[in-house]
Amino acid sequence: MAPPEYSARELSQETWKDFERFFRKPGEWSSCQCMWFHRPGPRPKEDEALTSKERNEKNFREQKALVKGGRSHGVLVFLDGDPVGWCQFGLGEEFPRIDNAAKYRRIPSASKGARLWRITCFCVDKRQRKQGIAKLGLRAAMDAIRKEGGGVVEAYPSTRKEGLALHRGTARMFKEEGFEVVAPLGPGNLVVRRKV
């Protein structure tokens, strides 16, 4: 039996259908479409009346518009052509929710003249977990950032080992990839950074 073949491709208008296919799979991440950090704060009041399905479709529309405008970045990980993982990254200004968080504002600035990049989210198909897919996505994201000229890369991994906390990646994974801890970010997350 041949070993599984993994590959990674950046999010673009060409890979949009793969992104949509991945985020339409059932899973605890299927309702966000990785829009959380793109927004400056809480969900708008007018969204409160929307059904879950309507919110999902709105997220897809908004994410697609960001992709079309070159303001959304990420890496899809494929197993034999099927999207099974995702790592979101982007320029610091693409994720205003982070800058607006009081806990984050107390942490020393990352950039000091260097371009700031952020890695915010990981999603892995529940049938494919514990196969190194998140790490493959992280490495592909770092390669993409390097090709764009690099800078300071910042992430917010979890120190916990369960639930939604893991959508930010694990502290161990980032440490293995050369990131250094800068500060705690609340009770269960860290701010880590690395230059590329």
Stockholm file with secondary structure:
# STOCKHOLM 1.0

chainA/1-196         MAPPEYSARELSQETWKDFERFFRKPGEWSSCQCMWFHRPGPRPKEDEALTSKERNEKNFREQKALVKGGRSHGVLVFLDGDPVGWCQFGLGEEFPRIDNAAKYRRIPSASKGARLWRITCFCVDKRQRKQGIAKLGLRAAMDAIRKEGGGVVEAYPSTRKEGLALHRGTARMFKEEGFEVVAPLGPGNLVVRRKV
#=GR chainA/1-196 SS CCCCCEEEEECSTTTHHHHHHHHTSSSTTTTTTTCGGGSSSSCCGGGGGSCHHHHHHHHHHHHHHHHHTTCCEEEEEEETTEEEEEEEEEEGGGCHHHHTCHHHHTSCCSCTTSCEEEEEEEEECGGGTTSSHHHHHHHHHHHHHHHTTCCEEEECCBSSCSGGGGGGCBHHHHHHTTCEEEEECSSSBEEEEEEC
#=GC SS_cons         CCCCCEEEEECSTTTHHHHHHHHTSSSTTTTTTTCGGGSSSSCCGGGGGSCHHHHHHHHHHHHHHHHHTTCCEEEEEEETTEEEEEEEEEEGGGCHHHHTCHHHHTSCCSCTTSCEEEEEEEEECGGGTTSSHHHHHHHHHHHHHHHTTCCEEEECCBSSCSGGGGGGCBHHHHHHTTCEEEEECSSSBEEEEEEC
//
